[in-house]
Amino acid sequence: MGDVKIGLEIHGYLNMENKRKLFCNCKIDSNAKPNTNICPTCTSQPGSKPMLPNNDAVEKIISIGLMLGCKINNLLIFQRKHYSWPDLPSGYQRTMSGSFGMPVGLNGEFLGIGIEEIHLEEDPARWDPISGKVDYNRSGFPLVEIVTKPDFKSTSEVQTWLKTLLTTLSYIRAVDKTAGIKCDVNVSIAPNFIRTEVKNVNSISSILKAINFEVERQKKEKNNFQQTRAWDDSIGETLFMRSKESAQDYMFIPEPDLPVINIDPLLVKKIALMIPEKPSEKFMRYKKMGVDKTDAKTISSEIVLAELFEEVVKKINPVFASKWFRRDVIAAINNLGMDYDDLKVDVSNLVDWFELLQDKKASPVVLKELLPKLLKENLNIKQYIEEQGLESLSDMDELESFCKEAILAKKEAVLDFKSGNEKAINSIIGFVMAKTQGKADPNKVNSIIKKLIK
Ligand SMILES: [Zn+2]
């Protein structure tokens, strides 16, 4: 790709526990009918004043800052960023960025990429340029903006980093995963590194396309200059908007309706104590336990899964548990179409499931079949197995008699196997499994049959 510098400004919607907007008590509900969650403040009616910023938003943004290794400022100052657009009836957006800026977090670092700053701001309304209609439901939603240093050198680096960032932020449930991200991307190339800012790129795949397009465009451009461009997804190109605006164009002023907010260092300490281990740290720790790389990566990519896994391995061998976790537990959750956050399973029942499996108290076939019920209805698995008489068949004489019966019933398969078709044994094992309603251990059955027909 040559010598390239790429930086990102990432906007995400904060995942608010109290579902309230940033400066008023209106509800956050992205499915509500247009203009139903509004009030004089979020529609900027004359004389309306903002409330103090939502505490939940302030705490979430501090936790994001800490997760990204930022230094947290002890003062928060909101400013008015002026511009005139139908989505902004007040004529200004309240933000912590800008000329007199005091962002929440500064000078962080995440996976080798510098974080310039992170700050909090309000979302404007949603304006439809075709109908001219404005929906104010979204007006005043709290947004986080994460500004990186131009440290990325390739699209693949951007892609991996963004995915890991989203996983990491989902660990602290700080960002609304369903709402997506909006990005501004800046790109410049050697030798002069004249920066182009590409506005409003709204998915990871579009971000990568926009970067590739800009690199090629800048290579061809003889008289390149600093500029702002817009990404057009439909044609896959960036389009010229304006030569680079300076901060002055927005006429930033400190917001006179809001006081400077002091952040108590004790609050920061309290939040820091609640910050979980990062996915990358979990990944490394799992690998040290002997867990395979793919298993470690998959399990650490989802906090709910990681938390369950860590409880399970207090009693179960981690390598054994991780295999079943990655293949069967995840598959069962996906088949149920469940969100990880909606899992009802009590971890002690899941530990019991693994114990039955590890100690061969019940056969894998029976246990796999019961897994969805366990995850969805929090089945007391040990009790259920006992009540239903589903313990594995451990009586060798009994197993052997089932195998003899199968050998008589499956004569052709036996001949096939003897003539070298290894796979033919599966239908003989299948016969035993059906007869025992899955309660036999297929590995045991396999070795008994082999012994008997040798
Ligand atoms: Zn409101």
Residues whose N, C-alpha, C, O or C-beta is under 5 A from the ligand:
A	BS01	ZN	C24 N25 C26 N37 I38 C39 T41 C42
